[in-house]
C-alpha cells in the first residue's frame, strides 16, 4: 500500500508502550500490515514493528524470500504477529549479529534465548503458537 517513514533511535515515539490490537480483520489492520510489508521490503529488512512506523499497536511482521542484508540466511516465511508474547524455554542462550531498521548502519552481537515459544494472534484474530529453536520455526498450535 505505502512505504512509510521508519522512526530512528532517539525518536520519543519509540519509547512508548504500544497497546494490544483490539479489532481484528478490519480494513485498517490489513492496511497497516500492507504498509509494514512495503516499508520492510523497501528498506531490505527482515522484520518491522508497527511502532517503528509511528503506529502504537502491538503488530510485528517478519520474513523474506531472499534478503541482501542477510545473504546467508535461508528464506523465512512471512509472518504477522498481533499482541505477541514471548516465552523462553530453557536457559540456553546464543549470540548472533543483529541489526534494526530504527538504528541504521549499526549491528551488534545480541544474546537471545535459543528456544522460545511465541503466542500471538494473526490479523484475523486467530490464536497460534510459534516454536522457534536455533532460528528454525514451526507452528505448534493454531486455533
N, C-alpha and C positions, 0 to 999 in steps of 0.2 A: 504494500500500500504506500508506505513512505519511509524514507531514510530520515531518522531523527537525529538530533544532536546528542552525542554521548557526553554526559557530565564528567568533568575531570576532578581528580583529587583536589581537595580544598573547597569544593562547592558544598555549602552547608546542607543542601538538599540530600546529599549522600549520607548524612549523619542521622536523618530521621528514621524512625522505626515504621516500616510500611505495614498498614493494616492488611488483614486477610481479605481475599476475594469473597464477596458475599453473593454476587449474582453471576451465574454461570450460563453458558450457551447464549450469550447476548451478542448483538452486533458490535457493541463497544469492546467486549473482551476479545472477540475474534479479530477486530481491527487492531487492538493492542498487540496481539500475538503476531499478526502480519507485519506490523511496524517493527517489532523486535527482531523478527526473522530478516527483514530487509536491511535493518540497521546493522545487525551482526554480520550478515554476509558482505555488506559494503565495506565493513571495517576488517574483514577477514578474521573474525573472531570465532571462538569455539563455544562461547556461551555469553548470555547477556541477561540481566535482570531489569525489571521494569523501573526500579528507582534510578538506574543508570541513564534512563532517558527522561527522567523527571516525573515519572508516574508512581505515586505512592500506593503500590499494590504488591502483594507477595506473589509475583509471577516471574518465573525463570524459564529460559529456553536454553538448550544446548544441543550440539550435534552438528555433524558435517559429513560430506562425502569425501572431500579432499580439502585440506587446509594448508595454504602456503606458509602460514606461521608455524605449523606443526607438520612438516613434510613427512616425518617418520611415523606419524600417528595413523593407526588404522581408522576406517570410517566408524563414526558413532551415529546411531540412529537419532534423528531429530526428536527431541522430547520436550514437552511442555509440562511444567510443574506449577501448580497453584497451591499456595499455602503449604509448602514443603516442610517436613520435619525430618531431621537427620539424626540417626542414632548409630553411634559406633558399636560394632560387635567385636568385642575383644580389645586388647590393649596394643596390638601390633600397629606400628606407625612407620611410614616410609616418607622420605623426602623426594620431591620432584620439582623441576623447574616449572614455574607458572608465571603467566602474565595476566594483566587485567586491562580491558579497554578503557577504563577510567584512569589508569596510570600508564599512559603510553610510553613506549621506548624503554621500559624498565621491566626486568624479570628478576625473580628471586626464588631461592630454594625454600619451599614451603612444606612443613610436616603435615601429613594427612593420615587419618585412620586408614588402615589397609583394607578393612572390611566394614561396610556400613549398610544400613537399610534406610531408604528414603521413603517416607509415606507422604503421599500428595493426592491432589485431585487433578483430573485432567480439565480441559477447558469446558467440558460438558458437565462437570461436577461429579464424575465417577471417581471413586477412591481406588488407588492402586499402590502397591509397594514395589520398589525397585531395589534389588540387592546388588551391591557393587563390591567386587573383590578384585584387588590388583588391577583396577581400572577396567574390568570387564563387567558388564551389566546384564541382568536378566530380570524380567518381570516375574515376581513371585506370587502376586495376587492381584486380580483385577475384578472388582465387584460391579 
